[in-house]
């Protein structure tokens, strides 16, 4: 093995001369490779001008390493003399170092010539391998990597030569592990370098020296810097072989049977499957009982079939076109989705004899959009299983190299990992690193050396591993599971592999990566490489391999034959079916949402009372005093109290309530004050945490979120999917900020039930106010939510109260609530029904404190005869009827004015949704048609509102006057 590099004799002489003068040297400032060399594969040629410069030594005085707080060799010598005179005169770490060093030198004649300076240089060399060894690791299975090996790894830089290779050295350092452990025996430089190369420059490249925590780094060193390399026994290798054969044969079988089908296969990355299986086995051994998985389409079918254990006959049936489930009364089949977007769940046995529940979450083509959904679902599982230590439920995300580096939701999701109300105790990230994103090379797809560099912001360890070395992949995956269960933080496994075919099987990758695919065409598969290794080492025979191959082939053929007669069952199709909940095809009865008056009084006092010795801000104290009066008098209940009463009554009934978003604890408009702060001690108090006796600390959760829409909304969506008996709410800081999470609305919330048969009860609050303060925050983009609603504008829904199912058949509900009581009932309705639908609330701004926007407590209760109680009881009113005593049919009415409350420009707001539906209703009553609908409002505009207050006031007064007094209204269809 060669460690010393050929170089300029003048440069080497300069290094030795400086070293002999008492200086010690360490890595110079890093010079990162040029853009042309970023990543592993590139089609760009390397210019001669990019060759590495001659290494220059850095004097000891410029070192800042933690174990070298001293600033010069003179200082070290003085430190040693002081220690020899009085060991207590130096820091404990130096005392320990000198004690070990002198002791070893005295008892080992071979190291008697070792100086303190040599020891320090050797420590720096070891540290260089820990920091930069991954740069020399053999990570690219195609051998196309063009990376400069850092000069920091050249022993000559530290004054060592060939003559030193068989000299013995002592490396012990206080409170360190691995090579630097105090208990390591004396070794020759040759042995030290050999083991460093094996540990850090083999098939796994470790990045962990960015982690500041000594305990975590030592834990990793103990597992990386072992005395001998890791090796599996024959039995384990047969298991690994079996799993790799399944992974490979599955893809081969699909390619043979459906040659022209897009399946986004795993060819080139087949070692993912044995890696994941071993990771799950190890996780189960360490106490994990449930794993939630999120991934995009590459390799998804292989994971579904081989890891999550979706029936192979079902997968094959879907390839053949599939069929809907057999017709049943009340069976809802939705629109469905392509096979490589679907999810499933399964209880899987492990190699250690345990069982582990696996859930693969459905995901659209938006590669990383599922990330926060998985994390939120995992957090919910932890709540419902009382997994306080977060060791029984775990999330695993499988990424692509291009998307992990390029999509912002990845960082937004990573950023949630340590936040108290969002942490899941660590997520394991696996990157299937194709070394190309669709057609884009790494140097065009990211600015960093690795696609995983974003994870360093979290101090997550990163294990880069050669995807052709299945045992290395397995080892890295096992270590990731151990890290997660030990430290409860994120960890990344970067499997550097390739795509044997293009982005999909009918794509031609040689158009854009000719050099790479010339190599790939002649490159053996990971299975072929592993089989050859086992045969050469005698760990398996050809008969062993053939036996496994034949077994897998037989099962695949049997499942293929069975797929021809396969008929999906309801349980297969509704993989996440909530027992007892009605589908859109089943009629659900309408329930009352009123609450007994005594319960309202009791919880009302609880939410309006602060502890006796608590010292809130004087303005907050007045707010809570006013709230108590509202409860005691039963009059003037405002928006915040109406909301709090909805939460409190649901808690009393045993439901979990979670409210999340930016600044939700106080409320954007300082109206909610669900968390109050003591002005002297800073102590926090949440009244809704104290509604019932011995209330679970997370039963009511209100949490300010990070400044993220995409990830936080996705998180709450995932959270709401786990259990229907929870009111989960995401509130935007302002309604128009919701467009930062548009992918979640488009791909999950509005269409998830139709595509994946997942009912979702998430509530979205979008506060805004059209009050002349400019385009921003004036609109919550009501038109977008209405446009995505799937009700038919030309069909009148069933109006008979006992037969209504309009909401069940629609994909979501969009409401513009105008009273605290109606807000109370619409929130409670989310729980008190036999199905779940997303609820989009056009939340107000001015109504929060408007003197006329108040309700009486009697509108919240279930007492017959009280306001709001009709023949069906007390519940949400889709239309609040005129209470002035007018008859249903009056003479002399010339005009009916329908007002949405916020008169946006014509191309926004509710007009384009309402007009055709209103026309359908008019035609059915023979009261006119679309031509009779007149529009009064602002003209079409690009911005949602004017930025000039005087213009806003003028517009508002004119349109009100025109709507009520003028006859000059126009028909927009005739204009």
N, C-alpha and C positions, 0 to 999 in steps of 0.2 A: 504494500500500500504506500502511495506517495503522498506525503504531506507538504514537503517543501517544494516551492515552485522555482523554476528557472527564472532568473531575473538579472538585472544589471549588477555586475560585481561591484561597481562603484557604489550603488545604492546599498547593497548588503554590507559593504565595508563601512559605510557611513553609520549604519544602524549599530554594528558591533562596536565601533569606536565610541559612539555616544553612550551605549549601554555600559561599556567598560568604565566610563567616567562617573558611574553611580546613578544614572537616570533609569527610570522604568517607563515602559511605554504601553499604550492602550490604543484601542481603535480610534482612528481619526474621525473627524466629522463625516457622517454618511453622505455619500453622493449617490442619489437614487438613479437607477438606470433610465436611459432616455425613453421617450414615449414609444419608440419603435421596439423596445425590449420589454414593455410591460406585459405581464401575463406569461403564459406558457407557449402559446402558438402565435406565430405571425407570418404573414406572407411577404413582409417587407425585408429587404436585405440589410445586413448590418454593415455600416460604413467603418472604414479603418479608423476614422477620427474618433470613434466611440471606444477605443481600447482603453483599458484601465490605466490611470496614471501610476507612476512609480510611488510606492508607499512611502509616506513620511512619518517618522516617529513623533509622538507627542510626549513631552516631558511629564514626569509625575506631578509636577506642580499644577497641571491643568486637569487632573483627575477629580471626579466628584462621586466616585462609587461609594456606596454605603459602608463597605468594609475598608475603604481607604480615605477616611476623613483627614488623615495627615496630608500635607501638601508637598513633601519633598523627601528624598532619601535621607537627608540630614536629620529631618524630623523623625523618621523611622528609627534611625540609629540612636538618637537621643531618647526616644521612647523605650527602646530596648534596654539602654543603660539604666534608665530610671526604674524599669521593671526589675532588672537584676538587683538593684539596690533595695527596692521596696515594691513588691507586687501590688500592694494596695494603693500605690500612687498613680496607677493608670486605670482607665475604664475597664469594666469587667470583660468586655469583648476582647480587648487587647491582652488582658491578663490571660484569658483562655487561649488565645492564639499563641502567645509566646510559650505558655506552659506546654501546650501540645507540640509545638514545633521543636522546642529545646529537648523535650522528653523523647520525641521520636528520633531526633538527631543523635542523642546520647546512646540510645539502645539499638540503632540501626547503622552499622558502620558504612553501609552503602550510600547513606545520604549525609555523611559527615561533612562533605564539601558543599552541601546546599546552603546558600545564603538566604537571608531574609529577602533580598531583592529578587532572587530567582523564584522564591516561593510566591511573591506577589505577582511576578510576571506570569507564572503558571496559573494562578488564580484568574488573572485577566484573560488568559487564553481559554480557560474553561468557560468563563462568562461569555466570551465571544461566541463559543459554540451554542450556548444557551440562547443568546440573542439572535445570532445570524445563521445558525446551523441549518435552518429551514431553507435558506437560500442555496444551499449545496445539496439538499435532499433530492432524491431521484423521484420526482413527483409526476412527470409527464409520461404516460404510457406510450406515447407515440415518439418520444425522443426528439421532439421539435423545439423544446424550450431553448430560449436564447437569453440566459441570465448570467451576468457576471458574478463569479464567486467572490465574495467580499475578501479584501486583503486582510481583514481582521482574523481570518481563520488560518493564516499562514504563520506557523510557529516561528519563522525567522524574524517576523515583526517584533517578537518578544525576546529576541536574543538567543534563541535555541538553534542548534545546528544538528546535522546528522550524527555528530559525535555524542550528542546528548541523549540519543534515543534509548540507550540501554542503561542510563543512569537512573537511580531510584529517587523518587520525590514524595514528599508528604504534602497533603492538600487540606488538612483539617481546618475548619472554620467554625466558630461558635454559632450555635443555633441554625445550622444549615443542614440540608439533606443532599442525597445523591453523591456526586463526586466530591463535594466539599464537606461531607459529613466528617465529624470528629472521629468517628469509629471506623472509617475506611482504612484498610491496610496500606502500607507503603507500596507504591507501584512504580514501574519504569515509565519513562515518558512514552515509549512505544506502546505499552499496554493502555496507558491513559488515552492517547490519541486514537488507538484502534477502537476503544469502547465509545469514545466521543463520536467518532464517525458512524459507528453502528447505531448509536442512540439518536443522533440528531440529523444524520445525513443519509438515512436509508429510505425506506418507502413511506415514512411518515415525517412530515416537517412540523415541528411544534412551535407555536407562537404563544408565549405566556409571560415573557419578561416585561410586558407592559402592565402587568397586574401588580399593584402596590402592596398587596397583602402577603406577608412573608409566609404565613401558614399555608395559604393556597399554593404559593410557588413551591414550597417544600413538599407538599402533597404530590404535586406533579413530578418533581424531581425524583421522589422515591419510586415512582412508577416508570419514569423514563430512563433514569440513570441507574438501572439495575446492574448488579455485578456481571450477569450474563444476559444475552438477548432473550426476549420472550419467545416461547415455542409451545405449540399445542401437541397433545398426545394423539395417538392414532385414532382413538375413539372420537375425539372432538373433530379431527380432520375429516372423518367420514361423514359426520353431521354437516360440516361446512360444505363438503363436496356434494352431498345430497341436495342441499338448499341451492347451491349454485347450478346444479343440473336442472332443478325445477325452474329456476329463473330463466335459464337459457332455452330450455326446451319449450317453455310456454311461448316465448317470442317466436321461435322457429315454427311452432305449430300454427300460430296465427298467420304467420307470413306464408305458409304453405297453403292453408285453407282459404284465406282471403287476401289474395295477392295484390288487389287494387284498393284495399280498404285503408283509410287513415286510422292509425291506432296509436301513434306517437310512442312507439316501442322503446324499450330500454336497451337495445343492442349497443354495446360499447360501455354500458354502465350496469351490467347485470349483477355486479357484486353488491349493489345497493340492497338486494333482497336478503342474502345471508347476513349482511351487516345489520339490517333492521331487525331481523329475527333474533339475532344474538343480543342486540340491544334490548329488545323486549324481554327476552329470557332473563337477562341480568337485572333489568329493572324489576321484574316480578320477584326475583330472589331478594331484592333490596326493599320490598314492601309495596311496590306500585300495584294497584289493583285495576286501574282504568287509564287508558291512553286515548287522547283525542288527537287525530292526525289531520293535517291540512297539506295539500300539495296541488300543483297544477297538473296538466295532462301528460307530461312526459313520464312514462313508466307507471302511470296510474292504474292501468288494467292489470299489470303484473303485481302491483301492490294489493289491488282488490282481490285477485285470485290467490296469490301465494302467501300474503301476509295477513290480510283481514279475513281471508277464507270465504269470500263471496262464492257461491256455487259456480263451478266452471261451466256447467250446462246452461246456467242463466246468462253468463257472459257470452258464450257461444251463440245462444239464441238471439241475443241482442245484435251480434254481428250479422246474423242472417236476416235482420230486419225486425225481429222481435214481434211480439204481439202485446196488446193491452191485456190486463187481467180479465178473467171471465166476468161477464156482466153480473152484477149483484145489485140488489136494491140499495140505493144510497151510496154506491161506490163512486168515488171521485178519482179520475185518472189524470186530470190536468193535461198539459201540453206535452209533458215529458221533456227529456233533454238527451243529447248525444251520450253515448256510453262512457266516454272518457271524462265526463263531468259529474257523473253520479257518485253518490256516497253509499255507505252501508255500515252495519255494525255487527259484531260477532264476539262471542266468548271463546277465546283461543287457549288451548292447552300450551304450556311451556315445557322446555326441555327439563326443567327442574321439578316437574310434576305439579305445578300450580296452574291456575287459570287466570287469564287477564282479559278484561273487556276492551275491545278496540272499536273506535268510532272514526270512520273516515268521512269528513264533512264534505258535502257537495260544494263544487267550486266552478265559477264561470271561466271563460278564457282570460279574464283579467288576472294574470298569474299570481300576484301576491295579495290579491284582495281578501283572500280567506284568512290571512295571518291573524288579524285581530279577532276574527270570529272564533277561531280555534281557542285563542287565549281566553276570551270571554266565556266560552262554553266550559273550559277547564276550571275557571274560577267558580262558576256556578256549581259544577260538580263537587268542588271542594266544600262549598257552603252546605249543600244538601246532604253530603255524607259526613258532615262535621269533621272534615279533614283539616284540623287546626294547624298541624305542622306542615301541611301541603306536601305530604310524601306518598299519598295513596293515589292521587290523580295528577296526571302529567300531560303536557302538550308537546307534540313533536311536529315541526314544520319542515317540509321538504321544498327546497328552493332551486331555482335555476341560477347559473352564475350571472347572466345578464340582468335578470330581474332583481336579484339580491343586492347588486351594486346600484342599479338604476332606478328602482321604484321607491318613492318617498315613503310609502306606507310601511316599508320594512323598518326604517328608522323610527317612524312614529310608534310602531308596535314594540320595537326594542326598548323604546323610551318609557314604556309603561311598566317594564319588568320589575322595577324596584319601588313603584308607587304603592303605598299601603293598601289602597282599595282596588288595586288592579293586579298586584303581583300574584303569580301562581307558584312561586317557589322554584322558578327556573324553567325555561323552555329549551329543548334540544333542537338545534337547527342542523339539518343535513343539506348540504349544497351538492346537487348533481351537476358537476362542473364540466360542461361539454367543451369548454375552451372556445366557444363561439355562441353568440346569441342570434339565433335564426341565421342571418347572413353576416352579422357584424362581428369583426375581430375585437379582441379585448382592448387593443390600443385605441379603438374608436368608441368603446362602450363604457370605459371608466377611466378615472384619472389616478387611481391608486394601483399599487403593485398587485394586490390580490382583490378579488371580488368580495372577500369577507372582511375587508379592513373596517367597514362601518361598525362591526361588532366590537372593535377595540374600545369604542366609546363607553362600553359597558364593563370594561375589564373582563370580557369573556375570553377564556382560552380557546384557541383555534387549532384544530388538528387537520393539517393538509395531508391527504393520503393518496397514493398511487392507486387508481381504480382497477388496475390489472392485478394487484396483489391482494387477493381476497382475504388472506389471513391478517394483513395489515389493516384492511377495512374493518374486519371483525374486531380487531383489537382496539382500534380508535373508537368504534361504536360502543364497545363495552366500557371503555374508559369514560366516555361521555356520560353514560348512564350512572356510573359511579360518582362522577363529579357532581351531577345534578342532585343525586340523593345525599351527597355529603355537604355541599355548600349551598344548595337551593338557589343557584343562579344560572343564567343562560350559558350555553356552551355550543360550539360550532364544529361540525365535522365537514370538511371540504373534500369531497371525493372527486379527484381530478381524473376525468375519464374522457370519452369522446362519443360522438353520434356516428354509428356505422352508416346510417343513412342520413338524409337531410332533416330539415325541420319536421317533416313527416315522410312517410314511406314513398310518396309519389313526387317528392321534391328532388331537384338535381343540385346537390351541394357543390359540385365541381365548378359551377359557374363562378362562384365567389371564393372558394377555398381549394384551389386545384392542388396545391402542394400538400395540404393536410390529407385530402382524400386519395391522393396517390399512395400515401403511406398507409392509410386505413385499409385500402383494398387488399393489401398484402399482410395486414397485421393479424396475428392469431387472436382468438377470443380469450377472455379471462378464464373460461372453462378449459380451453385447450392448454393454456399455460399452466393451470393448476394441476390438471391431470398429468401432464408431463413431469411436473415437480414431484408429485406423489409417486409416480412410477420410478423415477430416478432415485428417490430416497428410500424406496421400498416401503413406503407408508400405505400403499394400496397396490392391488394387482389389477391387471386388465379385466379379470373376471369380476372383481368388485365393482369396477366402473361400469361394465356392461350390464351387470345385474341392476344397478340403480337406473341406468338409462332405459332399460327395457321396462322396468316398473313404471317409470314416469310416462313413457310412450303409451303403454297399455291404458293407464288411467285417463290420459288425455283423449285417446280414441274412444273409450267407453263414454266419457262425458260428452263428446261430440255427437255420438249416436243418440244419447239421451236428450240432447238439446233439440233434436228435430221434433220431438213430441212434447217439449216443455211448454207448459201453460203457467204463466205467472200467477201466483196466489196473492191474495190481498195483503198478506203479511210480508211478501217479498216486495211488492210495489210500495206499500206504506211502511218503509223500513224504520221510520221514526214515529210511528203511530202512537198517539197519546190515548191510552185506554179510556173509553167512555166519551170521547169528544166527537162531535158531529162533523161530518164532511159537508162540503157545500151542497151536496145533493140530498142531505138529510135535514128535515125541518127541526129547528131548535126553538123551543118555546121562549118567549120574552119574559124576563124576570124583573121583579121590582128591585130598585136599588136604594129605597128609603131605609132609614135606620131608626130604631126605637128612640124616642126623645130622651130617656134617661141615659142611654149610651152616649148620645150626642153631648149631653151636659157633662158627663163624667170625663170623656176624652177631651172635650173642649176645655175644661179646667186644666187638664194635664198639659195641653199644648200651649196654654196661655199663662202658665205659672213658672217662675224661676225660683231656684233655691234661695232660702232666706238670706244667706250670707253672700250671695252672688252679687257682684257689682257691675252691672252692664253699663254701656254708654247711655247717657241720660235720654237721648232720642230713642234708643231701643227700649229703654224702660217704659217710656210713654207708649210706644207701640204695643208692648205686651199688656200694659194696663188697659188700653183701648180694646184689645182682643178679649180680655177677661170680661169687660162690660158687654161686648157683643154676645158672649155666651150666656151671661147672667140675664140680660134683657131679652135675648132672642131676636134682636133687631140689628140691622146695619152690618151684617156679616160681609166682609170684603173678600177680595179674590184670594189673598194669601191664606186667610182662615178657612175659606171653602176648600182650598187644596189640602191644607193640613188636616181638616176633618175627614176628607176622603182617605188620606194616608192612615190616619189614626184608626178609623173604623175598620179598614181592611186588616190592620195589624191585630186588632182585637179579635177578628174572625180567624186569625191564624195564618194570614198571608204574608209573604215576604215582599217588602217594598224597597226599591232601589232607584235613586235619582242621581244622575251623573251628568256632568257637562262643565263648561267653563263658568266659574263663579256662581254655581248654583246654590251654594250654601247660604250666601247672602241674597243672591238674586241679582241679575244684571242691573235692575232698576231699584235695587235696595228695598225690595218689598217682602221678601220671603223670610229672612232671618231664621232659617232652620237651625243654624248653629250660632250661638251667642258667645261673645268673648268677654271675660272679666277684665275690666279696664285696669286693674291693679296687678293681678297675678298672670294674666294671659290665659287662664284656664278656659277651656271650651265646655259648653253645655248644649246638648241637643234635646229639647223637650220630647221629641218623638221617639227618643231612645228609652223613655220612661212612661210609656202608655200602659203597659201591663206589668204584673209582678214577674221578677226574674226574667226579664226580656233578654233574648239573645242579642249580643252586642252588634251583630250584623243583620238582625231581623229587619231593622230599618237602617238603610245606608244612604246617606247623602254625601256626595263627594265632589269637591272641585277637581276637575280633570286637568291634564296637561293641555297646552294650547294646540289641540289637534281635533279636527272634525272626523276625518276618514277613519283613523284607528279607534277613536273612542266610540263613535257610532257603531263601528263594526264589532267592537268589544261588547257593547250593550246588546247588540243584535244576537251575538253568540250566547250571551248570558240568558237572554229571554227564551232561547230555544230549548233550554234544558228542562224547565219545569213550568207547566201552565199556571200553577198556583202562585204566581208572583207578578207584581206590577213593576215592570222595568221601564224607566223613563230616561230618555236623553233629551236635554234641553240645549239648543244652540244659544250661544251668547247673544246673537242677533239672528233672526230668521234667515237672512240672506247668506250667512256664513255656512248654511247647510250645503251650499253647492261645493264646498270643499270635500264633501263626502258623497258626491253624486254617484260614484260607482256603487256604493252600498245601496242607495235608493233604487238605482236602475236594475242592478243585477241580482240583488238579494231581497230587499224589502218589498218591492212592488211585484216581483215575479217569482219569488222563491216557492210559494205554495203551488203555483201552476207547474213549475219545472220539476221540483223535487219533493212535492207533497209534504212540505214542512209548514205547519201552522205557526204563526209568529204573532205574539200579542204586544210587541214593543210599542211604546207611546213616544212620539216625537213632538216636542214643544218648540214652536218657531216664533218667538216674540218679535214684534215689529210695530211701527206706528207711522201712519201717513200724516205727518204733522208739520210739513214744511221745513224739515231739517236736511234736505238734500236727498240724492238718489240712494246713498248707502243706508241700509236699515229701514227703508221705507216699505220694502216689499219682501215677503217671504217666498216669493215666486209661486203663488197659489196656482197659477196657470199650469206649471209643470206637473204638479201633483194631480191636478184634475185631468190633464191630458193623458197621464199614465193610468187613469182609472179605466177599468175594462167593462163598465156597464154600457149597454146599447142605448144611444140617444133616441132611437126611434121605436123603442119598446117600453110600454108602461109596465113597471113591475107590479106584482100582486100587492094589492092594498088592503085586503081583508086582514085584520089584526092577527087572527089565528093562523094565517097562511103566509105571513110575510117572511121572505128569505132573501130580500135584496142585498142586505149586508153580507150574508153568508156567501152569496154567489159573486160578490164583487171582490176585487183583490185587496182593497184596503178602504179605510174610512177617512174622509177629509172633513173636518168640522171647523166652523167659525163660531166659537162659543161666546155668548155676550153677557151671561150672568154667573155669579159665583156658584149658585145652586146648580145650574145646568152643567158647569164645569165639574162640580162634585159628582154628579150622577154619571157623566160620561167617563170619568176615571173609574168609578166603581163598576160600571157596566163592562169594562174590560175583563173583570174577574167573574162577574155574576152572569155568565152565559155559558153555553155548552160548546163553544168554539172559540177560536182566537183569530183576530185580525189586527194588522197594524193600524194604529190610530195617529193621524197627522193633525195636529192642532195649530191653527193659525192664532197663536197666543197674542194677547193684546199688550199694549204699553200704557196708553192713557187710561184704559179701563181699570188698571190696577188700583188707582186711587180716586177714580171719578166718583163724585158725590152721589150720582144717580145709579152707579153700578154696585148695588148692594142687594142682598137677599135676606129674608127672614129665616130664622132657624127652622121654622115650621115647614119651609120648602124642602128641607133635607130629611124630614122624618117620614114615617109610614102611617101617620094618623089620618083616617078617613075624614074628609071635610076640610083638611088644611090646604093651603095654596099648593098647587102642583099635583094634588091627588085627584086622579080621574077614575073612570070605571075600571081601569087596568092597574091602578096603583100609582106609586111615586117612582118616576124614572126620568131618564134623559128625554128632553123634548127636541125632536128634530126641527120643529117649528113652534115657536112660542106664539100662541094665538092672542089676538086682541082681547084684552080684559075689560073693555069699556062697555060691554053689554050690547053691542050692535047685533042685529040679526044676521043670519047667514046670507040673506039676499036682500039688498037694499036698492031702492030706486035712486036714480039721479047720479050714480057713480059714473064718471066720465073717464077716469084714468086710475090704473093701479100702478104704483111705483114700487119696483123691487130694488132694494138697495143692499149692496154687499157689505157696507160698512167702511170700505176703503175703495175709493174710486180711482183705480189705476188706469193707465192708458189703455186704449181699446184692445191692443194686442197682448195685454197682460191681464191679470186678475181673472175673474170668474165669467166674464161676458161670453167668451167663445164656447165655454162649456155649457152655460145655462141656456143660451139662445135656442139651439136645436131641441133640447129637452122640453123647454117651455112651449115651443111650437108644437111638439108632439102632444103635449097635454091639452093645448088649446084646440087642436084639431079633433081630439077624441071627445071633447065637450061641445064641438061645433061652435067654438067661440073665436074663430079666426085661425090664422096661420103665421108663418114666419114674417110675412109682409106686415103684419099688424104689430110687430115688436119694434119699438122705437128705442134708439140708443141715445143716452145722454151721459156724457163723460169726457174724459180727456182724449185727445186725438192719439193715434198711434205714435209711439216714440221709441227711441233706442234705449234711453235711460228711464228708470222706473219713476223718477220724479224730478221736478225742477230743483235747482240749487238755490233759488232766490225766494226768500220767504214771502215777499210782497207778491210775486207772481203766483205762488201757491195759494195765498189767500184769495186773490182775484179769481183764479181758476175755480176754487171751491165754491165761492159765493155765486159765481155765474152758473155753474152746473146745477147747484141746488135750486136756484131760481128758475132755470130752464126746465128742470124736471117737474117742478110743482106748479109753476105759474104760466109758463109759456106754451104756446101751441106750435112752436117752430121746431119741435123735435123731428129728427130725421130717421129714416129707415136705412141702416148701413148697407143693406143689400141693394138699395136703389141709389145710394149716394154716388 
